[in-house]
């Protein structure tokens, strides 16, 4: 198993843990705070980054310096500007 898959798995499990804790807080009637929302958002961004970009050593996935990687980054930047 390569580093990218292990990283995606670990971050995915962390997302499930934060999501489970947030659902638990909702069911027990406690307030869901800013920390839970920000933590979930950051982990979600890390997850998609981990499963998208590959590594040079392992030669898996898209590298950011390749043509397809540059095209993907420009599309993301356009989306960020729109929102």
PDB file of N, CA, C and O in Angstrom:
ATOM      1  N   UNK A   1       0.851  -1.164   0.000  1.00  0.00           N
ATOM      2  CA  UNK A   1       0.000   0.000   0.000  1.00  0.00           C
ATOM      3  C   UNK A   1       0.903   1.235   0.000  1.00  0.00           C
ATOM      4  O   UNK A   1       1.845   1.326   0.788  1.00  0.00           O
ATOM      5  N   UNK A   2       0.607   2.178  -0.889  1.00  0.00           N
ATOM      6  CA  UNK A   2       1.476   3.341  -0.980  1.00  0.00           C
ATOM      7  C   UNK A   2       1.065   4.442   0.003  1.00  0.00           C
ATOM      8  O   UNK A   2       0.027   4.369   0.659  1.00  0.00           O
ATOM      9  N   UNK A   3       1.905   5.442   0.073  1.00  0.00           N
ATOM     10  CA  UNK A   3       1.721   6.530   1.041  1.00  0.00           C
ATOM     11  C   UNK A   3       0.415   7.275   0.816  1.00  0.00           C
ATOM     12  O   UNK A   3      -0.259   7.657   1.772  1.00  0.00           O
ATOM     13  N   UNK A   4       0.058   7.483  -0.446  1.00  0.00           N
ATOM     14  CA  UNK A   4      -1.160   8.225  -0.767  1.00  0.00           C
ATOM     15  C   UNK A   4      -2.405   7.516  -0.235  1.00  0.00           C
ATOM     16  O   UNK A   4      -3.300   8.152   0.322  1.00  0.00           O
ATOM     17  N   UNK A   5      -2.456   6.202  -0.409  1.00  0.00           N
ATOM     18  CA  UNK A   5      -3.620   5.452   0.069  1.00  0.00           C
ATOM     19  C   UNK A   5      -3.669   5.403   1.589  1.00  0.00           C
ATOM     20  O   UNK A   5      -4.746   5.492   2.178  1.00  0.00           O
ATOM     21  N   UNK A   6      -2.518   5.263   2.223  1.00  0.00           N
ATOM     22  CA  UNK A   6      -2.477   5.246   3.687  1.00  0.00           C
ATOM     23  C   UNK A   6      -2.914   6.597   4.253  1.00  0.00           C
ATOM     24  O   UNK A   6      -3.685   6.661   5.210  1.00  0.00           O
ATOM     25  N   UNK A   7      -2.410   7.677   3.646  1.00  0.00           N
ATOM     26  CA  UNK A   7      -2.810   9.017   4.085  1.00  0.00           C
ATOM     27  C   UNK A   7      -4.298   9.256   3.911  1.00  0.00           C
ATOM     28  O   UNK A   7      -4.951   9.801   4.801  1.00  0.00           O
ATOM     29  N   UNK A   8      -4.841   8.848   2.763  1.00  0.00           N
ATOM     30  CA  UNK A   8      -6.274   8.987   2.515  1.00  0.00           C
ATOM     31  C   UNK A   8      -7.101   8.192   3.504  1.00  0.00           C
ATOM     32  O   UNK A   8      -8.152   8.649   3.951  1.00  0.00           O
ATOM     33  N   UNK A   9      -6.630   7.001   3.847  1.00  0.00           N
ATOM     34  CA  UNK A   9      -7.333   6.150   4.811  1.00  0.00           C
ATOM     35  C   UNK A   9      -7.331   6.777   6.205  1.00  0.00           C
ATOM     36  O   UNK A   9      -8.363   6.808   6.876  1.00  0.00           O
ATOM     37  N   UNK A  10      -6.185   7.270   6.633  1.00  0.00           N
ATOM     38  CA  UNK A  10      -6.085   7.886   7.966  1.00  0.00           C
ATOM     39  C   UNK A  10      -6.950   9.139   8.050  1.00  0.00           C
ATOM     40  O   UNK A  10      -7.667   9.338   9.031  1.00  0.00           O
ATOM     41  N   UNK A  11      -6.883   9.976   7.030  1.00  0.00           N
ATOM     42  CA  UNK A  11      -7.687  11.206   7.037  1.00  0.00           C
ATOM     43  C   UNK A  11      -9.170  10.864   6.946  1.00  0.00           C
ATOM     44  O   UNK A  11      -9.994  11.518   7.585  1.00  0.00           O
ATOM     45  N   UNK A  12      -9.522   9.839   6.152  1.00  0.00           N
ATOM     46  CA  UNK A  12     -10.922   9.412   6.067  1.00  0.00           C
ATOM     47  C   UNK A  12     -11.454   8.932   7.408  1.00  0.00           C
ATOM     48  O   UNK A  12     -12.592   9.232   7.769  1.00  0.00           O
ATOM     49  N   UNK A  13     -10.640   8.188   8.148  1.00  0.00           N
ATOM     50  CA  UNK A  13     -11.053   7.741   9.488  1.00  0.00           C
ATOM     51  C   UNK A  13     -11.204   8.920  10.446  1.00  0.00           C
ATOM     52  O   UNK A  13     -12.100   8.930  11.290  1.00  0.00           O
ATOM     53  N   UNK A  14     -10.326   9.912  10.312  1.00  0.00           N
ATOM     54  CA  UNK A  14     -10.442  11.104  11.155  1.00  0.00           C
ATOM     55  C   UNK A  14     -11.729  11.871  10.836  1.00  0.00           C
ATOM     56  O   UNK A  14     -12.379  12.398  11.738  1.00  0.00           O
ATOM     57  N   UNK A  15     -12.090  11.930   9.561  1.00  0.00           N
ATOM     58  CA  UNK A  15     -13.346  12.587   9.173  1.00  0.00           C
ATOM     59  C   UNK A  15     -14.533  11.867   9.792  1.00  0.00           C
ATOM     60  O   UNK A  15     -15.451  12.505  10.308  1.00  0.00           O
ATOM     61  N   UNK A  16     -14.519  10.540   9.744  1.00  0.00           N
ATOM     62  CA  UNK A  16     -15.616   9.775  10.341  1.00  0.00           C
ATOM     63  C   UNK A  16     -15.690   9.980  11.851  1.00  0.00           C
ATOM     64  O   UNK A  16     -16.783  10.037  12.414  1.00  0.00           O
ATOM     65  N   UNK A  17     -14.543  10.091  12.508  1.00  0.00           N
ATOM     66  CA  UNK A  17     -14.525  10.322  13.954  1.00  0.00           C
ATOM     67  C   UNK A  17     -15.120  11.693  14.296  1.00  0.00           C
ATOM     68  O   UNK A  17     -15.930  11.810  15.215  1.00  0.00           O
ATOM     69  N   UNK A  18     -14.720  12.714  13.562  1.00  0.00           N
ATOM     70  CA  UNK A  18     -15.246  14.063  13.816  1.00  0.00           C
ATOM     71  C   UNK A  18     -16.732  14.112  13.493  1.00  0.00           C
ATOM     72  O   UNK A  18     -17.506  14.728  14.226  1.00  0.00           O
ATOM     73  N   UNK A  19     -17.134  13.472  12.410  1.00  0.00           N
ATOM     74  CA  UNK A  19     -18.548  13.448  12.044  1.00  0.00           C
ATOM     75  C   UNK A  19     -19.371  12.701  13.096  1.00  0.00           C
ATOM     76  O   UNK A  19     -20.462  13.142  13.460  1.00  0.00           O
ATOM     77  N   UNK A  20     -18.853  11.579  13.579  1.00  0.00           N
ATOM     78  CA  UNK A  20     -19.551  10.834  14.633  1.00  0.00           C
ATOM     79  C   UNK A  20     -19.683  11.631  15.914  1.00  0.00           C
ATOM     80  O   UNK A  20     -20.736  11.617  16.553  1.00  0.00           O
ATOM     81  N   UNK A  21     -18.620  12.328  16.294  1.00  0.00           N
ATOM     82  CA  UNK A  21     -18.662  13.155  17.499  1.00  0.00           C
ATOM     83  C   UNK A  21     -19.662  14.302  17.347  1.00  0.00           C
ATOM     84  O   UNK A  21     -20.371  14.647  18.293  1.00  0.00           O
ATOM     85  N   UNK A  22     -19.713  14.889  16.152  1.00  0.00           N
ATOM     86  CA  UNK A  22     -20.659  15.983  15.902  1.00  0.00           C
ATOM     87  C   UNK A  22     -22.094  15.475  15.963  1.00  0.00           C
ATOM     88  O   UNK A  22     -22.958  16.134  16.542  1.00  0.00           O
ATOM     89  N   UNK A  23     -22.357  14.319  15.378  1.00  0.00           N
ATOM     90  CA  UNK A  23     -23.709  13.742  15.436  1.00  0.00           C
ATOM     91  C   UNK A  23     -24.076  13.404  16.879  1.00  0.00           C
ATOM     92  O   UNK A  23     -25.218  13.608  17.288  1.00  0.00           O
ATOM     93  N   UNK A  24     -23.125  12.892  17.648  1.00  0.00           N
ATOM     94  CA  UNK A  24     -23.356  12.603  19.060  1.00  0.00           C
ATOM     95  C   UNK A  24     -23.741  13.882  19.815  1.00  0.00           C
ATOM     96  O   UNK A  24     -24.666  13.871  20.628  1.00  0.00           O
ATOM     97  N   UNK A  25     -23.035  14.974  19.546  1.00  0.00           N
ATOM     98  CA  UNK A  25     -23.345  16.235  20.216  1.00  0.00           C
ATOM     99  C   UNK A  25     -24.734  16.733  19.846  1.00  0.00           C
ATOM    100  O   UNK A  25     -25.445  17.285  20.686  1.00  0.00           O
ATOM    101  N   UNK A  26     -25.120  16.539  18.590  1.00  0.00           N
ATOM    102  CA  UNK A  26     -26.450  16.965  18.153  1.00  0.00           C
ATOM    103  C   UNK A  26     -27.521  16.137  18.849  1.00  0.00           C
ATOM    104  O   UNK A  26     -28.520  16.684  19.316  1.00  0.00           O
ATOM    105  N   UNK A  27     -27.325  14.824  18.924  1.00  0.00           N
ATOM    106  CA  UNK A  27     -28.321  13.936  19.530  1.00  0.00           C
ATOM    107  C   UNK A  27     -28.457  14.146  21.030  1.00  0.00           C
ATOM    108  O   UNK A  27     -29.541  13.954  21.581  1.00  0.00           O
ATOM    109  N   UNK A  28     -27.373  14.538  21.702  1.00  0.00           N
ATOM    110  CA  UNK A  28     -27.441  14.769  23.149  1.00  0.00           C
ATOM    111  C   UNK A  28     -27.892  16.183  23.494  1.00  0.00           C
ATOM    112  O   UNK A  28     -28.044  16.519  24.668  1.00  0.00           O
ATOM    113  N   UNK A  29     -28.105  17.011  22.479  1.00  0.00           N
ATOM    114  CA  UNK A  29     -28.619  18.353  22.719  1.00  0.00           C
ATOM    115  C   UNK A  29     -27.557  19.388  23.026  1.00  0.00           C
ATOM    116  O   UNK A  29     -27.882  20.500  23.441  1.00  0.00           O
ATOM    117  N   UNK A  30     -26.309  19.049  22.834  1.00  0.00           N
ATOM    118  CA  UNK A  30     -25.245  20.022  23.060  1.00  0.00           C
ATOM    119  C   UNK A  30     -25.041  20.870  21.807  1.00  0.00           C
ATOM    120  O   UNK A  30     -25.451  20.498  20.707  1.00  0.00           O
ATOM    121  N   UNK A  31     -24.402  22.011  22.003  1.00  0.00           N
ATOM    122  CA  UNK A  31     -24.147  22.907  20.887  1.00  0.00           C
ATOM    123  C   UNK A  31     -23.027  22.390  20.001  1.00  0.00           C
ATOM    124  O   UNK A  31     -22.010  21.896  20.487  1.00  0.00           O
ATOM    125  N   UNK A  32     -23.229  22.510  18.697  1.00  0.00           N
ATOM    126  CA  UNK A  32     -22.167  22.202  17.746  1.00  0.00           C
ATOM    127  C   UNK A  32     -21.440  23.514  17.499  1.00  0.00           C
ATOM    128  O   UNK A  32     -22.025  24.482  17.015  1.00  0.00           O
ATOM    129  N   UNK A  33     -20.171  23.531  17.833  1.00  0.00           N
ATOM    130  CA  UNK A  33     -19.415  24.766  17.762  1.00  0.00           C
ATOM    131  C   UNK A  33     -18.652  24.949  16.470  1.00  0.00           C
ATOM    132  O   UNK A  33     -18.677  24.116  15.564  1.00  0.00           O
ATOM    133  N   UNK A  34     -17.980  26.072  16.431  1.00  0.00           N
ATOM    134  CA  UNK A  34     -17.161  26.450  15.288  1.00  0.00           C
ATOM    135  C   UNK A  34     -16.027  25.458  15.070  1.00  0.00           C
ATOM    136  O   UNK A  34     -15.642  25.182  13.933  1.00  0.00           O
ATOM    137  N   UNK A  35     -15.493  24.926  16.167  1.00  0.00           N
ATOM    138  CA  UNK A  35     -14.355  24.004  16.077  1.00  0.00           C
ATOM    139  C   UNK A  35     -14.697  22.734  15.289  1.00  0.00           C
ATOM    140  O   UNK A  35     -13.895  22.272  14.478  1.00  0.00           O
ATOM    141  N   UNK A  36     -15.873  22.180  15.525  1.00  0.00           N
ATOM    142  CA  UNK A  36     -16.261  20.967  14.809  1.00  0.00           C
ATOM    143  C   UNK A  36     -16.393  21.226  13.311  1.00  0.00           C
ATOM    144  O   UNK A  36     -15.966  20.412  12.493  1.00  0.00           O
ATOM    145  N   UNK A  37     -16.979  22.349  12.963  1.00  0.00           N
ATOM    146  CA  UNK A  37     -17.192  22.675  11.553  1.00  0.00           C
ATOM    147  C   UNK A  37     -15.862  22.921  10.850  1.00  0.00           C
ATOM    148  O   UNK A  37     -15.644  22.424   9.745  1.00  0.00           O
ATOM    149  N   UNK A  38     -14.978  23.680  11.478  1.00  0.00           N
ATOM    150  CA  UNK A  38     -13.677  23.967  10.875  1.00  0.00           C
ATOM    151  C   UNK A  38     -12.829  22.697  10.770  1.00  0.00           C
ATOM    152  O   UNK A  38     -12.173  22.473   9.753  1.00  0.00           O
ATOM    153  N   UNK A  39     -12.841  21.867  11.811  1.00  0.00           N
ATOM    154  CA  UNK A  39     -12.073  20.629  11.780  1.00  0.00           C
ATOM    155  C   UNK A  39     -12.546  19.725  10.655  1.00  0.00           C
ATOM    156  O   UNK A  39     -11.731  19.166   9.922  1.00  0.00           O
ATOM    157  N   UNK A  40     -13.848  19.577  10.514  1.00  0.00           N
ATOM    158  CA  UNK A  40     -14.415  18.757   9.444  1.00  0.00           C
ATOM    159  C   UNK A  40     -14.024  19.311   8.073  1.00  0.00           C
ATOM    160  O   UNK A  40     -13.657  18.548   7.180  1.00  0.00           O
ATOM    161  N   UNK A  41     -14.101  20.617   7.904  1.00  0.00           N
ATOM    162  CA  UNK A  41     -13.766  21.242   6.617  1.00  0.00           C
ATOM    163  C   UNK A  41     -12.292  21.042   6.258  1.00  0.00           C
ATOM    164  O   UNK A  41     -11.972  20.708   5.117  1.00  0.00           O
ATOM    165  N   UNK A  42     -11.406  21.242   7.218  1.00  0.00           N
ATOM    166  CA  UNK A  42      -9.975  21.086   6.961  1.00  0.00           C
ATOM    167  C   UNK A  42      -9.645  19.633   6.628  1.00  0.00           C
ATOM    168  O   UNK A  42      -8.882  19.367   5.699  1.00  0.00           O
ATOM    169  N   UNK A  43     -10.212  18.700   7.376  1.00  0.00           N
ATOM    170  CA  UNK A  43      -9.958  17.285   7.093  1.00  0.00           C
ATOM    171  C   UNK A  43     -10.491  16.886   5.714  1.00  0.00           C
ATOM    172  O   UNK A  43      -9.871  16.091   5.008  1.00  0.00           O
ATOM    173  N   UNK A  44     -11.627  17.436   5.347  1.00  0.00           N
ATOM    174  CA  UNK A  44     -12.217  17.144   4.039  1.00  0.00           C
ATOM    175  C   UNK A  44     -11.303  17.641   2.917  1.00  0.00           C
ATOM    176  O   UNK A  44     -11.093  16.937   1.929  1.00  0.00           O
ATOM    177  N   UNK A  45     -10.759  18.857   3.071  1.00  0.00           N
ATOM    178  CA  UNK A  45      -9.828  19.387   2.070  1.00  0.00           C
ATOM    179  C   UNK A  45      -8.558  18.545   2.009  1.00  0.00           C
ATOM    180  O   UNK A  45      -8.039  18.274   0.926  1.00  0.00           O
ATOM    181  N   UNK A  46      -8.063  18.133   3.166  1.00  0.00           N
ATOM    182  CA  UNK A  46      -6.860  17.296   3.199  1.00  0.00           C
ATOM    183  C   UNK A  46      -7.112  15.952   2.525  1.00  0.00           C
ATOM    184  O   UNK A  46      -6.241  15.431   1.828  1.00  0.00           O
ATOM    185  N   UNK A  47      -8.301  15.391   2.731  1.00  0.00           N
ATOM    186  CA  UNK A  47      -8.639  14.105   2.128  1.00  0.00           C
ATOM    187  C   UNK A  47      -8.607  14.181   0.610  1.00  0.00           C
ATOM    188  O   UNK A  47      -7.998  13.335  -0.045  1.00  0.00           O
ATOM    189  N   UNK A  48      -9.263  15.194   0.047  1.00  0.00           N
ATOM    190  CA  UNK A  48      -9.283  15.313  -1.411  1.00  0.00           C
ATOM    191  C   UNK A  48      -7.904  15.622  -1.972  1.00  0.00           C
ATOM    192  O   UNK A  48      -7.567  15.173  -3.067  1.00  0.00           O
ATOM    193  N   UNK A  49      -7.115  16.373  -1.246  1.00  0.00           N
ATOM    194  CA  UNK A  49      -5.748  16.636  -1.678  1.00  0.00           C
ATOM    195  C   UNK A  49      -4.924  15.346  -1.658  1.00  0.00           C
ATOM    196  O   UNK A  49      -4.135  15.094  -2.569  1.00  0.00           O
ATOM    197  N   UNK A  50      -5.108  14.543  -0.631  1.00  0.00           N
ATOM    198  CA  UNK A  50      -4.340  13.295  -0.506  1.00  0.00           C
ATOM    199  C   UNK A  50      -4.689  12.291  -1.603  1.00  0.00           C
ATOM    200  O   UNK A  50      -3.810  11.579  -2.089  1.00  0.00           O
ATOM    201  N   UNK A  51      -5.953  12.227  -1.994  1.00  0.00           N
ATOM    202  CA  UNK A  51      -6.325  11.245  -3.013  1.00  0.00           C
ATOM    203  C   UNK A  51      -6.136  11.766  -4.432  1.00  0.00           C
ATOM    204  O   UNK A  51      -6.185  10.985  -5.383  1.00  0.00           O
ATOM    205  N   UNK A  52      -5.920  13.071  -4.596  1.00  0.00           N
ATOM    206  CA  UNK A  52      -5.758  13.636  -5.932  1.00  0.00           C
ATOM    207  C   UNK A  52      -4.311  13.646  -6.385  1.00  0.00           C
ATOM    208  O   UNK A  52      -3.993  13.126  -7.455  1.00  0.00           O
ATOM    209  N   UNK A  53      -3.425  14.237  -5.579  1.00  0.00           N
ATOM    210  CA  UNK A  53      -2.045  14.443  -6.006  1.00  0.00           C
ATOM    211  C   UNK A  53      -1.186  13.249  -5.666  1.00  0.00           C
ATOM    212  O   UNK A  53      -1.262  12.703  -4.566  1.00  0.00           O
ATOM    213  N   UNK A  54      -0.364  12.847  -6.626  1.00  0.00           N
ATOM    214  CA  UNK A  54       0.544  11.732  -6.444  1.00  0.00           C
ATOM    215  C   UNK A  54       1.927  12.194  -6.035  1.00  0.00           C
ATOM    216  O   UNK A  54       2.205  13.391  -5.960  1.00  0.00           O
ATOM    217  N   UNK A  55       2.791  11.224  -5.771  1.00  0.00           N
ATOM    218  CA  UNK A  55       4.154  11.533  -5.373  1.00  0.00           C
ATOM    219  C   UNK A  55       5.138  11.196  -6.484  1.00  0.00           C
ATOM    220  O   UNK A  55       4.899  10.302  -7.295  1.00  0.00           O
ATOM    221  N   UNK A  56       6.244  11.922  -6.506  1.00  0.00           N
ATOM    222  CA  UNK A  56       7.256  11.682  -7.537  1.00  0.00           C
ATOM    223  C   UNK A  56       7.967  10.349  -7.333  1.00  0.00           C
ATOM    224  O   UNK A  56       8.284   9.661  -8.303  1.00  0.00           O
ATOM    225  N   UNK A  57       8.218   9.981  -6.077  1.00  0.00           N
ATOM    226  CA  UNK A  57       8.910   8.724  -5.799  1.00  0.00           C
ATOM    227  C   UNK A  57       8.087   7.521  -6.244  1.00  0.00           C
ATOM    228  O   UNK A  57       8.602   6.610  -6.893  1.00  0.00           O
ATOM    229  N   UNK A  58       6.815   7.528  -5.893  1.00  0.00           N
ATOM    230  CA  UNK A  58       5.966   6.375  -6.156  1.00  0.00           C
ATOM    231  C   UNK A  58       5.364   6.388  -7.554  1.00  0.00           C
ATOM    232  O   UNK A  58       4.864   5.366  -8.025  1.00  0.00           O
ATOM    233  N   UNK A  59       5.410   7.533  -8.217  1.00  0.00           N
ATOM    234  CA  UNK A  59       4.884   7.698  -9.574  1.00  0.00           C
ATOM    235  C   UNK A  59       3.440   7.218  -9.674  1.00  0.00           C
ATOM    236  O   UNK A  59       3.094   6.408 -10.534  1.00  0.00           O
ATOM    237  N   UNK A  60       2.618   7.731  -8.786  1.00  0.00           N
ATOM    238  CA  UNK A  60       1.200   7.404  -8.819  1.00  0.00           C
ATOM    239  C   UNK A  60       0.393   8.696  -8.776  1.00  0.00           C
ATOM    240  O   UNK A  60       0.782   9.654  -8.109  1.00  0.00           O
ATOM    241  N   UNK A  61      -0.703   8.720  -9.472  1.00  0.00           N
ATOM    242  CA  UNK A  61      -1.555   9.888  -9.476  1.00  0.00           C
ATOM    243  C   UNK A  61      -1.002  11.000 -10.349  1.00  0.00           C
ATOM    244  O   UNK A  61      -0.059  10.804 -11.116  1.00  0.00           O
ATOM    245  N   UNK A  62      -1.603  12.163 -10.217  1.00  0.00           N
ATOM    246  CA  UNK A  62      -1.235  13.332 -11.000  1.00  0.00           C
ATOM    247  C   UNK A  62      -0.218  14.147 -10.217  1.00  0.00           C
ATOM    248  O   UNK A  62      -0.421  14.429  -9.036  1.00  0.00           O
ATOM    249  N   UNK A  63       0.867  14.524 -10.866  1.00  0.00           N
ATOM    250  CA  UNK A  63       1.838  15.409 -10.236  1.00  0.00           C
ATOM    251  C   UNK A  63       1.435  16.855 -10.515  1.00  0.00           C
ATOM    252  O   UNK A  63       0.893  17.160 -11.577  1.00  0.00           O
ATOM    253  N   UNK A  64       1.697  17.734  -9.569  1.00  0.00           N
ATOM    254  CA  UNK A  64       1.294  19.130  -9.730  1.00  0.00           C
ATOM    255  C   UNK A  64       2.070  19.831 -10.833  1.00  0.00           C
ATOM    256  O   UNK A  64       1.569  20.796 -11.410  1.00  0.00           O
ATOM    257  N   UNK A  65       3.271  19.376 -11.141  1.00  0.00           N
ATOM    258  CA  UNK A  65       4.065  20.061 -12.161  1.00  0.00           C
ATOM    259  C   UNK A  65       3.833  19.516 -13.572  1.00  0.00           C
ATOM    260  O   UNK A  65       4.395  20.045 -14.530  1.00  0.00           O
ATOM    261  N   UNK A  66       3.028  18.484 -13.715  1.00  0.00           N
ATOM    262  CA  UNK A  66       2.675  17.969 -15.036  1.00  0.00           C
ATOM    263  C   UNK A  66       1.620  18.861 -15.678  1.00  0.00           C
ATOM    264  O   UNK A  66       1.021  19.707 -15.014  1.00  0.00           O
ATOM    265  N   UNK A  67       1.399  18.663 -16.978  1.00  0.00           N
ATOM    266  CA  UNK A  67       0.440  19.500 -17.694  1.00  0.00           C
ATOM    267  C   UNK A  67      -0.976  19.342 -17.139  1.00  0.00           C
ATOM    268  O   UNK A  67      -1.683  20.331 -16.949  1.00  0.00           O
ATOM    269  N   UNK A  68      -1.387  18.107 -16.879  1.00  0.00           N
ATOM    270  CA  UNK A  68      -2.726  17.869 -16.332  1.00  0.00           C
ATOM    271  C   UNK A  68      -2.861  18.466 -14.931  1.00  0.00           C
ATOM    272  O   UNK A  68      -3.916  18.995 -14.583  1.00  0.00           O
ATOM    273  N   UNK A  69      -1.808  18.385 -14.133  1.00  0.00           N
ATOM    274  CA  UNK A  69      -1.833  18.974 -12.801  1.00  0.00           C
ATOM    275  C   UNK A  69      -1.958  20.484 -12.848  1.00  0.00           C
ATOM    276  O   UNK A  69      -2.683  21.069 -12.044  1.00  0.00           O
ATOM    277  N   UNK A  70      -1.262  21.126 -13.779  1.00  0.00           N
ATOM    278  CA  UNK A  70      -1.355  22.582 -13.924  1.00  0.00           C
ATOM    279  C   UNK A  70      -2.741  22.988 -14.391  1.00  0.00           C
ATOM    280  O   UNK A  70      -3.279  24.002 -13.946  1.00  0.00           O
ATOM    281  N   UNK A  71      -3.326  22.192 -15.296  1.00  0.00           N
ATOM    282  CA  UNK A  71      -4.675  22.489 -15.787  1.00  0.00           C
ATOM    283  C   UNK A  71      -5.692  22.359 -14.641  1.00  0.00           C
ATOM    284  O   UNK A  71      -6.608  23.174 -14.530  1.00  0.00           O
ATOM    285  N   UNK A  72      -5.532  21.341 -13.798  1.00  0.00           N
ATOM    286  CA  UNK A  72      -6.427  21.144 -12.657  1.00  0.00           C
ATOM    287  C   UNK A  72      -6.312  22.300 -11.680  1.00  0.00           C
ATOM    288  O   UNK A  72      -7.323  22.785 -11.172  1.00  0.00           O
ATOM    289  N   UNK A  73      -5.089  22.749 -11.412  1.00  0.00           N
ATOM    290  CA  UNK A  73      -4.894  23.858 -10.485  1.00  0.00           C
ATOM    291  C   UNK A  73      -5.514  25.140 -11.024  1.00  0.00           C
ATOM    292  O   UNK A  73      -6.085  25.910 -10.252  1.00  0.00           O
ATOM    293  N   UNK A  74      -5.418  25.391 -12.330  1.00  0.00           N
ATOM    294  CA  UNK A  74      -6.000  26.612 -12.889  1.00  0.00           C
ATOM    295  C   UNK A  74      -7.523  26.576 -12.796  1.00  0.00           C
ATOM    296  O   UNK A  74      -8.151  27.608 -12.557  1.00  0.00           O
ATOM    297  N   UNK A  75      -8.125  25.394 -12.983  1.00  0.00           N
ATOM    298  CA  UNK A  75      -9.583  25.281 -12.865  1.00  0.00           C
ATOM    299  C   UNK A  75     -10.031  25.521 -11.424  1.00  0.00           C
ATOM    300  O   UNK A  75     -11.052  26.166 -11.188  1.00  0.00           O
ATOM    301  N   UNK A  76      -9.273  25.005 -10.468  1.00  0.00           N
ATOM    302  CA  UNK A  76      -9.615  25.209  -9.060  1.00  0.00           C
ATOM    303  C   UNK A  76      -9.497  26.690  -8.706  1.00  0.00           C
ATOM    304  O   UNK A  76     -10.343  27.225  -7.989  1.00  0.00           O
ATOM    305  N   UNK A  77      -8.464  27.348  -9.199  1.00  0.00           N
ATOM    306  CA  UNK A  77      -8.283  28.767  -8.911  1.00  0.00           C
ATOM    307  C   UNK A  77      -9.428  29.583  -9.490  1.00  0.00           C
ATOM    308  O   UNK A  77      -9.870  30.546  -8.864  1.00  0.00           O
ATOM    309  N   UNK A  78      -9.921  29.220 -10.679  1.00  0.00           N
ATOM    310  CA  UNK A  78     -11.063  29.909 -11.264  1.00  0.00           C
ATOM    311  C   UNK A  78     -12.308  29.716 -10.411  1.00  0.00           C
ATOM    312  O   UNK A  78     -13.082  30.656 -10.224  1.00  0.00           O
ATOM    313  N   UNK A  79     -12.510  28.512  -9.895  1.00  0.00           N
ATOM    314  CA  UNK A  79     -13.665  28.245  -9.038  1.00  0.00           C
ATOM    315  C   UNK A  79     -13.589  29.038  -7.746  1.00  0.00           C
ATOM    316  O   UNK A  79     -14.605  29.537  -7.262  1.00  0.00           O
ATOM    317  N   UNK A  80     -12.393  29.158  -7.181  1.00  0.00           N
ATOM    318  CA  UNK A  80     -12.218  29.902  -5.944  1.00  0.00           C
ATOM    319  C   UNK A  80     -12.529  31.368  -6.169  1.00  0.00           C
ATOM    320  O   UNK A  80     -13.129  32.010  -5.307  1.00  0.00           O
ATOM    321  N   UNK A  81     -12.132  31.910  -7.311  1.00  0.00           N
ATOM    322  CA  UNK A  81     -12.398  33.314  -7.615  1.00  0.00           C
ATOM    323  C   UNK A  81     -13.902  33.551  -7.760  1.00  0.00           C
ATOM    324  O   UNK A  81     -14.409  34.589  -7.334  1.00  0.00           O
ATOM    325  N   UNK A  82     -14.615  32.600  -8.355  1.00  0.00           N
ATOM    326  CA  UNK A  82     -16.065  32.739  -8.527  1.00  0.00           C
ATOM    327  C   UNK A  82     -16.779  32.782  -7.196  1.00  0.00           C
ATOM    328  O   UNK A  82     -17.692  33.585  -7.005  1.00  0.00           O
ATOM    329  N   UNK A  83     -16.371  31.921  -6.265  1.00  0.00           N
ATOM    330  CA  UNK A  83     -17.028  31.869  -4.963  1.00  0.00           C
ATOM    331  C   UNK A  83     -16.395  32.858  -4.044  1.00  0.00           C
ATOM    332  O   UNK A  83     -16.802  32.975  -2.888  1.00  0.00           O
TER     333      UNK A  83
END
